[in-house]
Every structure is written in structure tokens, then in C-alpha cells.
């Protein structure tokens, strides 16, 4: 006969799953939805086993168990409780109400089926026992009788209590961790509170006002409390007031600031800067510098800004004072330059008479004593003339009126010219100059040719004058990794003591040389250094007492015009065969830079009908212009004898040359100068480095031999 099992479960899904499981084992199974329905079924269909849930509506599993044990007719039916309540007190309560077994959810099906088989086996073996053992336990203050059939539930209780003890130990560990975490949180809270207090202190003592606003009218929803100290307004007078910030910007600046803000918003700029005077509560204005970080939504619409404002009134006052001082300094400098210019004229006039008549006296028959006196007059006059020239040059540099023509200058050529000038002085002083640059490759440096020669001449003259008898002067150079060239002038003189080196470039400071009888003004090194710095270079010196000194000049290396032409071969017009003009076209080029002359010669090789006449001095150019009457004159502005501007003026004044077209070629491309020279009669003005194509177009057009575009084709 099949065993009957009653399932008491309020979840239909759970009940049907459990019913199918037990039926597969061959048991007869019925289901009740709660305790009351179970009692009704038991009355008509007494089962061999009840499997019940605990938590159910109307009557729970505990109550059902009590009712079953209270009825003598059905009290012997075994009861297995299924529940998710696995606490020891839940199990003890199950023992109290008479449950035979207790299974906690979730569980394995094999566990339930095993418990069922144990229950049914106990029913079979119970009548055969002669003795029935009962053990009374006291758990949590409650007495419980334990029979063999309830042994499993007690084992469950004990294992649950072991788990509880383990869990309790874990909980204690967690409690310790929570206690430590709480302590850390307490410390972090304290640190955060201290940091906030420090931040509040920083903000309150900061010179910067921090504020946040909405787009449009600069209405603010936050402003740092230090605004009252800095601008006089308490925060409550500012916050929420529409356009407060904007309306307190000076009326003359308000429109500009709003335009800058609108422009930043229009371009979606991440931030904007502005400077403006702001009306303080005391009625005065303070200049503020504001940096605002602009905020946008996902659609790139402005949503507000976060900004800080810094009081820059002191800086603005200093700037105004600096501007005023600079204007005053410019006026003083201008007055000084005008004074020096007038003094130059006033000094040169009598000096001209002194030197002129002294030279005439020198030509007369004089006694030895008279000739010596005249020599002193000439020597003093020349020193005075040199001093006047150097003072004027320094004044021009300081006033920015010294015009330089920076272009690639061949170093070897300038060195040879300078050494040729210094050799008579070296022979007289018994000093041997050596040129170590002659054996080195030709290099070009970016400089003004005449001013570079002036600097080198000054350094070489000093190296000879302050040398010893039989000494040497060595001129050499070194290339630096920065693309610059250092020119060294080394002597074998007495050297300069270290304590005097810092006065080396001081005006009129001769470092005791005035006691040696060597001529000088004390301005040569000062002028040389300023000339070098104006050309974009540096100048310095090293010296060892008893061994000599080395003065050096460092300038940028440059590519020569010919090298540039060869490198940019595409700019060179194609050399083609053309019909010769009816007569040769003469072109005069007044230029002292040999490299530039070579460039023009190379370019004009593509115009074989043009004959080029070079002139390396301004006066020579005037003479050649009158003699050859060229069809075109190319004119450099910086010449060794007279300025190119003066050459242009004389050409335009002379009847025989006034109609000859003049094209100026210069490295000086300042708009004022270009305009002035074109107004003075120049046909055109070309700047260096030369645009070869444009140059040839001007040459062809000016000489009346304009060619087709084919004549300017490149290689």
C-alpha cells in the first residue's frame, strides 16, 4: 500500500513542484493551501506524513503542528517543516510545537527525500522497540524532549548553532571593522571640517573674489564672503539682484565687457578674460581682472559661468606711471639726442679748423719742438673726433635711430679688410696678427657689414694697443650648436684682474689703461657691445692675468645669397636664347657686399644683353653714373662712405642723372623708409632676401625689354 503525503504550502507553484517530485518516488500526494485547509483534508484523508511550510495565511505551520499534536487521533502523524527561517529560535520553536524534522530553504531534493525515507523507516521500527529513549534538553531557557525520531532536527539545531557561533564571530569581526571604519570616518569628518575651515579662511583672506552667475545679465547665485572686505558689499546685497555685477562696471567700459562676453559665447570659448573699473560701495572705482570659465549644456547653450576677480588697481596705477615715465624718458632721450647732434655740429666746426690748420702747420718747416707740439694737437684732435663719433653712435642706439642693414656678410672678407687696416698699427707696436679664419670654410653671418667691421676693428686695435712688445693677436672663430658663430680676438697682453672684469663695459672706464699712455676714450667697448646686441648678438670677454685676454662676439650664422640661389634653384629663371637688343643695356649696382654683387651677377647671366657695372662705394657709384649713364641703377642704402639715401638725392639733383631709374635694394623694409625713398625719387624698392622673379620683372620693365612669361620659366 502506497504511503500518503500531505503538502501544506500557500505557493501553488512550490506545491505543484514538490507534489510532482514526491509522486515520482511512488507516494500518494495531496495539497492544502494553509493550515485550516490541511486540518479539513486530514479529517477525511489521514496522511502518513505532513510536509508543511511555516509562513502561511490564516493558520501558519506552527499552529498547524500544535493542532495536530493536540488531537489524540492524529497526533502520531510525522511532521516535516520546510521554511526559510533557519535561526536557532525558529528550530527550537519547531521542536516545541512537535515537529519531527526541520529543513531550511533552499534545500536539495535528495535531502528532503532522504528525510522522508527516514521518517517512514522510523514508523516501521517503532512498534518493535522494547524501550523508548527520551532525552530532555534545555535550550535558551526552554525544556525540550528529544526522541530518536527527532534526532535529525536536533542535529540541525546544533549545526545551526555552530553556524550561528561562526556567524557571531564574523559579526564581531565586522563590528570591529565597522568600529575602525567609524573611527576613520570620524577622523575624515574632522579633517574635512578642518579643511573646510582652512578653505573658508583662505577665501576670506584671499585677494580674489569668487563668484558664479547665470548667462545674460551677470546676476549672481554665489559670491565669496571676502567681497565685503574687498569691494564693500556684503554678499546678501549682491546675490539674487539681477544685473548687479554688470551695472557696477564703469559705464565707459560696460559695453566693451558685454561685447567680449557675447563674442566668447558666440565662439563657444571655454573661458574669457576682461579688465574693467568696478564701482565699490564707498563710491570709488577699483580695477578688476576677471577670468571666467564659461559653462554650456549638451546643446552648446550657455548655462552660466564660474569666475574670479582680482583687484589690479595698483598694477594699473603702476602701468600709468610707467607710461608717463616712459614718455618723459623718451622726451629726455630726444632732447639728449638733439643736444648731442647740435653739440656734434658745434664741436666739429672748430675741430675742423683745429685739425685743418694743424695739418697745414705740420707741412711747414718746423723745429723739432714745434713739430712735436703740432703732433700733440693732431693727436688730441683725432681723439676728440673719435669721442664725438662714439658718443653720437651710442646716442643713436639708445634712441633707436641707428639704422642697420642686417644681411648675410662673408666673414673672411670682412676679417681681411679689418686686418689690412690694423696691420700698420700692429707693425708700429711690434705685435704679430694671425688670421686662423683664412684656412676655414667661407661662412656668412647675419650682421650689418660696416658695423661688424667697426666692432672687429675696435677689438683688434685694443688687442694691439694693450699687448706687449713681440706679442701676438689671434683672430679665430667657433661654430656653436645653436647655429651661431663666435668670433674670438685673443691677445698676449697683461690680462685684466678678476675684480675689474665687471667694469669692463662701463662708459669711460679704462681700467687704469690711461696710466699706460695708450690712446683711448673708454667708449669703444661700450659702443661695440651695443652694436653687437643691436645686430641680435652677444659680446663678452675672458682674461687671465699674465697670459692675456680673449674678447668674443657671437652672431647668428646665415645663408649667403648665392647659397640660397643654388638651394632654391626653382626660383632662377630659365636661361634661354633671346635676340640681342639693338644696343647693350648698362646696369649700375652700388653695393659694398661682395656676396650680394655675386648674386646679381648670377641672376643677370640670364640676361646676356645687360652689362653690369659694380660700385662698392657711394661716391664711386655717383662718378660711374655720370660717366656711363646707365639705363638702371640698383642702390643699396648702407654704404661705407656715404649713405644710399644721400646717393639717391645727388642722383636726382644732377641734370645728367636725374632721369635714370633707381631701384633700391635693402634689408630695411620699414614702411616709413620705403615711403620716404619712393617719394625721394626711387622707381621701386626691393627687400632682401631678393625675390629673383620680381627683380627680373622690374629690370625687364624698366629697361624697356619686357618679355613674355616664358622668359621667366623655371628650370
C-alpha positions in Angstrom: 0.0 0.0 0.0 1.4 3.4 -1.0 2.3 5.9 1.7 0.2 9.1 1.7 1.8 12.5 2.0 0.0 15.9 2.6 1.8 19.0 1.4 0.8 22.3 3.1 2.1 25.2 1.1 0.5 28.6 0.2 2.5 28.9 -3.0 0.8 26.9 -5.7 4.0 26.8 -7.8 6.1 25.4 -4.9 3.3 23.0 -4.0 3.0 21.6 -7.5 6.8 21.2 -7.9 7.0 19.4 -4.6 4.0 17.2 -5.4 5.5 16.1 -8.7 8.8 15.3 -7.0 7.2 13.1 -4.3 4.8 11.4 -6.7 7.8 10.3 -8.8 9.0 8.4 -5.7 5.7 6.4 -5.6 3.9 8.2 -2.9 0.3 9.4 -2.9 0.2 13.1 -2.6 -2.4 15.8 -1.8 -2.0 19.6 -1.3 -3.5 22.1 1.1 -3.1 25.9 0.8 -2.9 26.6 4.5 -3.3 25.1 8.0 -7.1 25.2 8.2 -7.5 23.5 4.8 -4.9 20.9 5.9 -7.0 20.0 9.0 -10.0 19.6 6.8 -8.2 17.2 4.5 -6.7 15.2 7.3 -10.1 14.6 8.8 -11.2 12.8 5.6 -7.8 11.7 4.3 -5.4 10.9 7.1 -1.8 11.0 5.7 1.2 9.1 6.7 3.4 12.3 6.6 2.7 16.0 6.6 5.2 18.4 4.9 4.3 22.0 5.8 5.6 25.5 5.3 5.6 27.8 8.3 4.6 31.2 6.9 1.1 30.9 5.6 -2.2 32.9 5.7 -4.9 32.2 8.3 -3.0 29.4 10.1 0.8 29.1 10.0 2.8 25.9 10.2 3.5 26.2 14.0 -0.2 26.5 14.7 -1.0 23.5 12.4 1.6 21.4 14.3 0.1 22.3 17.7 -3.4 21.4 16.5 -2.2 18.1 15.1 -0.3 17.2 18.4 -3.3 18.2 20.4 -5.7 15.7 18.7 -5.1 12.1 20.0 -6.4 10.6 16.8 -3.8 12.3 14.6 -1.0 13.3 17.0 1.2 10.5 15.8 1.4 11.7 12.2 5.1 12.8 11.5 5.6 16.4 10.5 8.4 17.9 8.4 8.7 21.6 8.4 10.0 23.5 5.3 11.0 27.1 5.8 13.4 29.9 5.0 13.6 30.6 8.8 16.9 29.0 9.8 17.6 30.7 13.1 18.1 28.6 16.2 15.0 30.0 17.9 12.9 29.1 14.9 14.1 25.5 15.1 13.5 25.4 18.9 10.0 26.6 18.3 9.5 23.8 15.8 10.7 21.3 18.4 8.3 22.8 21.0 5.2 22.5 18.8 6.1 18.9 17.9 7.8 18.9 14.5 9.7 15.8 13.7 12.1 17.3 11.2 13.1 20.8 10.1 14.5 21.6 6.6 15.6 25.1 5.7 15.1 26.6 2.3 16.7 26.4 -0.2 17.4 22.7 0.0 18.4 19.8 -2.3 15.6 17.5 -3.3 17.7 14.5 -2.3 17.8 15.9 1.2 14.0 16.1 1.5 13.5 12.6 0.0 16.1 11.1 2.4 14.4 12.7 5.4 11.0 11.3 4.2 12.5 7.8 4.0 14.0 8.1 7.5 10.6 9.1 8.9 8.8 6.1 7.3 11.6 3.8 8.4 11.1 5.1 12.0 7.4 4.3 11.8 8.2 0.7 10.8 10.8 0.2 13.5 9.0 1.9 16.4 6.5 -0.9 17.3 9.4 -3.4 17.6 11.3 -1.5 20.2 11.1 -2.7 23.8 12.4 0.6 25.1 11.8 4.2 24.0 14.7 6.6 24.9 13.8 10.1 25.6 16.3 12.9 26.4 15.4 16.3 27.9 17.4 19.3 26.8 17.2 22.9 28.0 17.9 25.4 25.2 17.7 29.1 25.6 15.8 28.6 28.9 13.3 26.1 27.4 12.9 22.4 28.2 12.6 20.1 25.1 12.2 16.3 25.0 14.2 14.7 22.2 13.2 11.2 20.9 15.2 9.2 18.3 12.8 10.3 15.6 13.6 13.9 16.4 17.3 13.4 16.4 17.8 14.9 13.0 16.1 18.1 13.9 18.3 18.4 17.0 21.4 17.8 14.8 20.1 20.6 12.6 19.7 22.8 15.6 23.2 22.1 16.8 24.7 22.6 13.4 22.7 25.8 13.1 24.0 27.0 16.4 27.6 26.2 15.3 26.9 28.3 12.2 25.4 30.9 14.4 28.5 30.9 16.6 30.7 31.2 13.4 28.4 34.0 12.1 28.5 35.7 15.5 32.3 35.6 15.4 32.2 37.0 11.9 29.8 39.6 13.0 32.2 40.5 15.8 34.9 40.9 13.2 32.6 43.0 11.1 31.7 45.0 14.2 35.4 45.7 14.8 35.8 46.7 11.1 32.8 48.9 11.4 34.2 50.4 14.5 37.5 51.1 12.8 35.6 52.4 9.7 33.6 54.6 12.0 36.8 55.9 13.6 38.3 56.6 10.2 35.1 58.3 9.2 35.2 60.4 12.4 38.8 61.3 11.6 37.9 62.1 7.9 35.0 64.2 9.1 37.2 66.0 11.4 39.8 66.5 8.7 37.1 67.6 6.3 35.8 70.0 8.8 39.3 71.4 9.4 39.9 71.6 5.6 36.6 73.5 5.2 37.6 75.8 7.9 41.0 76.3 6.3 39.4 76.9 2.9 36.9 79.4 4.4 39.9 81.1 6.0 41.8 81.1 2.6 38.8 82.5 0.8 38.1 85.2 3.4 41.7 86.3 3.4 42.3 85.9 -0.3 42.6 88.9 -2.6 40.4 87.1 -5.1 36.6 87.3 -5.2 35.0 84.1 -6.5 31.5 84.2 -7.9 29.1 82.2 -10.0 26.4 83.6 -12.2 23.8 83.0 -14.9 24.2 84.0 -18.5 22.9 87.3 -19.7 22.9 90.0 -17.1 25.6 88.8 -14.7 23.1 88.0 -12.0 25.0 86.0 -9.3 23.8 83.0 -7.2 27.1 82.7 -5.3 29.8 85.1 -4.2 32.6 84.5 -1.7 32.2 86.3 1.6 35.5 88.3 1.2 33.7 90.5 -1.3 32.7 92.7 1.6 36.3 93.2 2.7 37.5 93.9 -0.9 34.6 95.8 -2.5 32.5 96.8 0.5 29.3 94.9 -0.4 28.0 92.1 1.9 27.0 89.0 -0.1 23.3 89.5 0.6 23.3 92.8 -1.2 24.6 91.1 -4.4 23.1 87.7 -4.5 19.8 87.4 -6.5 19.9 91.0 -7.6 19.5 91.0 -11.5 22.5 92.5 -13.4 24.2 93.7 -10.2 27.7 93.0 -11.4 27.1 94.4 -14.9 25.6 97.6 -13.6 28.5 98.3 -11.3 31.1 98.1 -14.2 32.1 101.7 -15.2 29.7 103.0 -17.9 32.6 103.7 -20.3 33.7 100.0 -20.1 30.4 98.2 -19.7 29.6 97.9 -23.4 33.1 96.6 -24.2 32.9 93.9 -21.5 29.5 92.8 -22.7 30.7 92.6 -26.3 33.7 90.5 -25.2 31.4 88.2 -23.3 29.0 87.9 -26.3 31.9 87.2 -28.6 33.1 84.4 -26.3 29.7 82.8 -26.1 29.2 83.1 -29.9 32.5 81.3 -30.5 31.8 78.7 -27.7 35.1 79.8 -26.0 35.8 77.8 -22.8 36.8 81.0 -20.9 37.1 84.8 -21.2 39.2 87.4 -19.6 38.4 91.1 -19.0 39.7 94.1 -17.2 37.4 96.9 -16.1 36.9 99.5 -13.3 34.2 98.4 -10.8 32.2 100.7 -8.5 32.8 99.9 -4.9 30.4 100.7 -2.0 32.5 103.7 -0.9 31.8 105.3 -4.3 35.2 104.8 -5.7 36.3 102.6 -8.6 38.8 99.7 -8.4 40.2 98.0 -11.5 39.4 94.3 -11.6 40.9 91.5 -13.7 38.3 88.7 -14.2 38.8 85.2 -15.6 35.5 83.4 -16.2 35.1 79.7 -17.1 32.1 79.5 -19.3 29.6 76.6 -19.0 27.4 75.1 -21.7 24.8 72.3 -21.8 24.8 69.4 -24.3 23.3 71.6 -27.0 26.1 74.1 -26.5 23.7 76.7 -25.0 25.3 78.9 -22.2 24.2 77.9 -18.8 26.4 80.1 -16.6 29.9 80.9 -15.6 32.3 80.5 -12.7 34.7 83.4 -12.3 37.2 85.1 -10.0 38.0 88.7 -9.9 41.4 90.1 -8.8 42.0 93.8 -7.8 44.6 95.1 -10.2 44.3 98.8 -9.3 47.9 99.0 -8.1 49.1 97.4 -11.3 47.1 99.8 -13.4 48.4 102.8 -11.4 52.0 101.5 -11.9 51.3 101.0 -15.6 50.1 104.6 -16.0 53.1 105.8 -14.0 55.4 103.7 -16.2 53.8 105.1 -19.4 54.2 108.6 -18.1 57.8 107.9 -17.1 58.5 106.4 -20.5 57.1 109.4 -22.2 59.2 111.6 -20.1 62.3 109.4 -20.7 61.6 109.5 -24.5 61.3 113.3 -24.3 64.6 113.4 -22.3 66.2 111.0 -24.7 65.0 113.0 -27.7 66.3 116.2 -26.1 69.6 114.5 -25.4 69.9 113.3 -29.0 69.1 116.7 -30.3 71.6 118.2 -27.9 74.3 115.8 -29.0 73.5 116.4 -32.6 73.8 120.1 -32.1 76.9 119.7 -30.0 78.4 117.5 -32.7 77.9 120.2 -35.2 79.2 122.9 -32.9 82.3 120.8 -31.9 83.1 119.6 -35.4 83.2 123.1 -36.8 86.0 124.4 -34.6 87.6 120.9 -34.6 87.7 121.0 -38.4 89.7 124.3 -38.2 92.0 122.9 -35.4 92.8 119.7 -37.4 93.0 121.5 -40.7 95.4 124.2 -39.6 97.4 121.8 -37.5 97.9 119.7 -40.7 99.0 122.8 -42.6 101.4 123.6 -39.8 102.8 120.1 -40.0 103.6 120.6 -43.7 105.7 123.8 -42.9 109.3 123.8 -41.8 109.1 123.4 -38.1 111.6 122.9 -35.4 111.6 119.5 -33.6 109.9 121.0 -30.6 107.2 122.7 -32.7 106.6 119.6 -34.8 106.1 117.7 -31.5 103.6 120.3 -30.3 101.7 120.1 -33.6 101.7 116.3 -33.3 100.1 116.6 -29.8 97.4 118.9 -31.3 96.6 116.5 -34.1 96.6 113.5 -31.7 94.3 115.3 -29.3 92.0 116.5 -32.1 91.7 113.0 -33.6 90.9 111.5 -30.1 88.3 114.2 -29.6 86.8 113.5 -33.1 86.7 109.7 -32.2 85.0 110.5 -28.9 82.3 112.7 -30.7 81.6 109.9 -33.2 81.3 107.2 -30.5 79.1 109.3 -28.3 76.8 110.0 -31.3 76.7 106.3 -32.2 75.7 105.4 -28.6 73.1 108.1 -28.6 71.6 106.8 -31.9 71.4 103.2 -30.5 69.7 104.4 -27.3 67.2 106.5 -29.2 66.5 103.7 -31.8 67.7 105.9 -34.6 70.6 103.8 -35.7 69.6 102.2 -38.9 71.3 98.8 -39.6 71.2 96.7 -42.8 71.2 93.1 -41.5 72.1 90.7 -44.2 74.4 87.7 -44.8 78.0 89.0 -44.5 81.0 86.9 -45.7 83.2 86.6 -42.6 86.6 86.0 -44.3 86.2 89.1 -46.5 85.4 91.4 -43.5 88.3 89.9 -41.5 90.8 90.5 -44.3 89.6 94.1 -44.7 89.9 94.7 -41.0 93.3 93.1 -40.7 94.6 95.2 -43.6 93.5 98.3 -41.7 95.1 97.2 -38.4 98.5 96.0 -39.8 100.2 99.4 -39.7 99.3 99.8 -36.1 100.5 96.2 -35.3 103.8 96.8 -37.1 104.3 100.1 -35.1 103.6 98.2 -31.8 105.7 95.2 -32.7 102.7 92.8 -32.5 102.1 90.0 -34.9 98.4 89.4 -36.0 97.4 85.9 -37.1 94.3 85.0 -39.0 93.0 81.5 -38.3 89.8 82.1 -40.3 91.6 82.2 -43.7 92.1 78.4 -43.8 88.5 77.7 -42.7 85.5 77.4 -45.0 83.7 80.6 -46.0 80.9 81.4 -43.6 78.3 84.1 -43.6 76.9 85.8 -40.5 73.8 87.9 -40.1 75.1 91.4 -39.5 75.5 95.0 -40.8 78.8 94.8 -42.7 80.1 98.3 -41.8 79.1 97.9 -38.1 80.6 94.5 -37.9 83.9 95.9 -39.4 83.7 98.7 -36.8 83.4 96.2 -33.9 86.2 93.9 -35.1 88.4 97.0 -35.8 87.9 98.1 -32.2 88.7 94.7 -30.7 91.8 94.2 -32.9 93.0 97.8 -32.1 92.6 97.2 -28.4 94.4 93.8 -28.7 97.3 95.6 -30.4 97.4 98.6 -28.1 97.2 96.7 -24.8 99.7 94.0 -25.9 103.3 93.5 -25.1 106.3 94.0 -27.4 106.7 90.9 -29.6 103.2 89.7 -28.6 100.6 88.2 -30.9 96.9 88.7 -31.7 94.9 85.7 -33.0 91.6 86.0 -34.7 89.6 82.8 -34.8 86.0 81.5 -34.8 84.0 78.6 -33.5 80.5 77.3 -34.5 78.0 76.8 -31.7 75.3 74.1 -31.6 72.7 76.8 -31.6 73.5 77.8 -35.2 75.7 80.8 -34.2 79.3 81.8 -34.8 81.6 83.0 -32.1 84.5 85.2 -33.3 87.4 85.4 -30.9 90.1 88.0 -30.7 92.9 86.7 -28.4 95.9 88.8 -27.2 99.0 88.1 -25.2 98.8 91.2 -23.1 99.0 91.6 -19.3 95.4 90.5 -18.8 92.6 92.0 -16.6 92.3 91.3 -12.9 89.1 89.5 -12.0 87.9 92.3 -9.7 87.9 94.7 -12.7 86.1 92.5 -15.1 82.6 93.7 -14.1 83.6 97.3 -15.0 84.8 96.2 -18.5 81.8 97.6 -20.4 81.3 100.7 -18.3 81.3 104.0 -20.2 84.6 106.0 -19.9 86.1 103.2 -17.7 89.6 102.4 -19.0 90.6 100.1 -16.1 93.8 102.0 -15.4 95.0 102.0 -19.1 95.1 105.8 -19.0 98.3 105.5 -17.0 100.0 103.4 -19.7 100.0 106.2 -22.3 97.8 104.1 -24.7 95.2 106.2 -26.5 91.5 105.7 -26.0 88.2 107.2 -24.9 86.7 104.4 -22.7 83.7 104.2 -25.0 84.9 101.7 -27.7 83.9 98.5 -25.9 80.6 100.0 -24.7 79.7 101.0 -28.3 80.9 97.7 -29.7 78.8 95.7 -27.3 75.7 97.8 -28.0 76.2 97.5 -31.7 76.5 93.7 -31.4 73.4 93.5 -29.3 71.5 95.6 -31.8 72.5 93.1 -34.5 71.0 90.3 -32.4 74.3 89.0 -31.0 76.2 88.9 -27.7 79.6 90.0 -26.6 81.9 89.1 -23.7 85.4 88.5 -22.5 87.6 86.2 -20.6 91.0 87.2 -19.2 93.9 85.6 -17.2 96.4 88.0 -15.5 99.9 87.5 -17.0 98.6 85.4 -20.0 96.2 87.7 -21.9 92.6 88.2 -22.8 90.0 86.9 -25.3 87.2 89.2 -26.4 84.4 87.4 -28.3 81.4 88.3 -30.5 78.6 85.8 -31.1 76.3 86.3 -34.1 73.8 84.1 -36.0 75.1 82.1 -38.9 73.4 82.9 -42.2 73.0 81.5 -45.7 74.6 83.6 -48.4 72.6 85.0 -51.2 74.4 82.7 -53.7 73.9 79.6 -51.5 70.2 80.5 -51.2 70.0 80.9 -55.0 71.6 77.5 -55.5 69.4 75.8 -52.9 66.2 77.4 -54.4 67.2 76.6 -57.9 63.5 76.7 -58.9 63.4 80.5 -58.5 66.2 81.0 -61.0 64.8 82.0 -64.4 65.5 79.6 -67.3 68.5 80.6 -69.4 67.1 80.9 -72.9 68.3 82.3 -76.2 66.9 85.7 -76.9 67.5 88.2 -79.7 70.1 90.7 -78.6 68.8 94.2 -78.2 69.9 96.8 -80.7 72.5 98.1 -78.2 73.8 96.9 -74.9 71.8 97.8 -71.7 74.1 99.1 -68.9 73.1 98.5 -65.3 74.9 100.1 -62.4 74.8 98.3 -59.0 76.0 100.3 -56.0 76.7 97.7 -53.3 79.6 97.1 -50.9 78.6 93.4 -50.1 80.5 91.2 -52.4 78.1 88.3 -51.9 75.2 90.4 -53.0 77.1 91.5 -56.1 77.8 87.9 -57.0 74.1 87.1 -56.6 73.1 89.8 -59.1 75.8 88.8 -61.5 74.5 85.2 -61.4 70.9 86.4 -62.0 71.8 88.7 -64.8 73.7 85.9 -66.5 70.2 85.0 -67.8 70.0 88.5 -69.4 73.2 88.4 -71.6 72.3 91.7 -73.2 72.7 93.5 -69.9 76.2 94.8 -68.9 76.6 95.1 -65.1 78.9 97.7 -63.6 79.6 97.3 -59.9 80.5 100.1 -57.5 81.3 99.3 -53.9 81.2 102.9 -52.6 78.6 105.6 -52.9 80.9 108.3 -54.3 82.3 105.8 -56.9 78.7 105.0 -57.9 78.0 108.7 -58.5 81.1 109.0 -60.6 80.2 105.9 -62.6 76.6 107.0 -63.1 77.8 110.3 -64.6 80.4 108.6 -66.8 78.3 105.6 -68.2 74.8 107.0 -68.0 73.3 103.5 -67.2 69.8 102.6 -68.1 69.1 101.4 -64.5 70.8 101.9 -61.1 70.4 99.4 -58.3 71.2 101.1 -55.0 72.0 99.7 -51.5 71.3 102.0 -48.6 74.2 101.2 -46.3 77.5 102.1 -47.9 81.0 102.5 -46.4 81.4 106.2 -47.3 78.0 107.9 -47.7 74.5 106.6 -47.1 72.5 105.3 -50.1 69.8 107.9 -49.3 72.4 110.6 -50.0 73.4 108.9 -53.2 69.8 108.9 -54.4 69.4 112.6 -53.5 72.5 113.6 -55.5 71.5 111.4 -58.5 68.1 113.2 -58.6 69.7 116.7 -58.3 72.2 116.2 -61.1 70.8 117.1 -64.5 72.8 114.3 -66.2 71.5 111.5 -63.9 68.1 112.7 -62.6 66.2 110.7 -65.3 67.9 107.4 -64.6 65.6 105.0 -62.8 66.8 103.9 -59.4 65.7 100.7 -57.7 66.6 100.5 -54.0 67.6 97.0 -52.7 67.8 96.9 -48.9 67.3 94.6 -45.9 65.5 97.5 -44.2 61.8 97.2 -45.1 60.2 99.5 -42.6 57.1 101.1 -44.2 58.2 104.7 -43.3 61.5 104.3 -45.0 60.0 102.7 -48.2 57.5 105.5 -48.5 60.2 108.2 -47.9 62.6 106.8 -50.5 59.9 106.3 -53.1 58.9 110.0 -52.5 62.6 111.0 -52.9 62.6 109.6 -56.5 63.3 105.8 -56.3 61.4 103.9 -59.0 61.0 100.8 -56.9 62.0 99.3 -53.5 63.0 95.7 -53.2 63.8 94.0 -49.9 66.4 91.3 -49.1 66.4 88.3 -49.4 65.8 89.1 -53.0 62.7 87.8 -54.9 64.6 86.9 -58.2 61.5 86.7 -60.3 60.2 90.0 -59.2 63.6 91.6 -59.6 63.8 90.4 -63.2 60.3 91.6 -64.0 61.3 95.1 -62.7 64.6 95.0 -64.7 62.9 94.0 -67.9 60.1 96.5 -67.5 62.5 99.4 -66.6 64.9 98.7 -69.5 62.0 98.6 -72.0 62.6 95.0 -72.9 59.6 93.3 -71.3 59.5 89.7 -72.1 56.9 87.0 -72.3 56.1 84.9 -69.3 58.2 82.1 -71.0 61.3 84.1 -70.3 60.7 83.7 -66.5 60.1 79.9 -66.6 62.0 78.0 -64.0 64.3 75.0 -64.5 
